[in-house]
Amino acid sequence: MAGTSDAGHLLKTYECRGDLAAQSPMSHVAQVTTPTLILHGEDGDRCPVGQAEQWFAALRERNVPVRLVRYPGGSHLFLLNGRPSHRMDYNERIVQWLEQWIPVAGTPVSPS
């Protein structure tokens, strides 16, 4: 983030001191097994879409169930101030993802 985000240099200087590589999620991706849904505004300056793509690719390479959805024209806060169709889609995808991956009592989860 320190090298790609519009505010990453500030975080690096004032908040994330020490070993930045060790603080990166990419440094720990081999330990991730949780099914992961990534919903990302394409035009975000805080978290550029390349970060989402990198995380998606790393999880996919490790056979972690993962889905990446990109919202064209969406900023970092597209969930709050983006297109109504994007906000609605975001909410629907979360519900569908949770229904897919959280078992109903007594029912095993099966990836679909």
Long-range contacts (C-beta under 8 A, 24 or more apart in sequence): 1-47, 1-51, 4-48, 4-50, 4-51, 5-45, 5-46, 5-47, 5-48, 5-51, 6-45, 6-46, 7-45, 7-46, 25-55, 26-54, 26-55, 26-58, 29-55, 29-58, 29-59, 29-62, 30-62, 32-59, 32-62, 32-64, 33-64, 34-64, 35-64, 35-65, 35-66, 35-97, 35-100, 35-101, 35-111, 36-64, 36-65, 36-66, 36-67, 37-66, 37-67, 37-69, 37-93, 37-94, 37-97, 38-66, 38-67, 38-68, 38-69, 39-69, 39-71, 39-79, 39-90, 39-93, 39-94, 40-68, 40-69, 40-70, 40-71, 40-74, 41-70, 41-71, 41-73, 41-74, 41-75, 41-76, 41-77, 41-78, 41-82, 41-86, 42-70, 42-71, 42-72, 42-73, 42-74, 43-72, 43-73, 43-74, 43-75, 44-74, 44-75, 44-76, 44-78, 45-75, 45-76, 46-76, 47-76, 65-101, 65-111, 67-97, 69-93
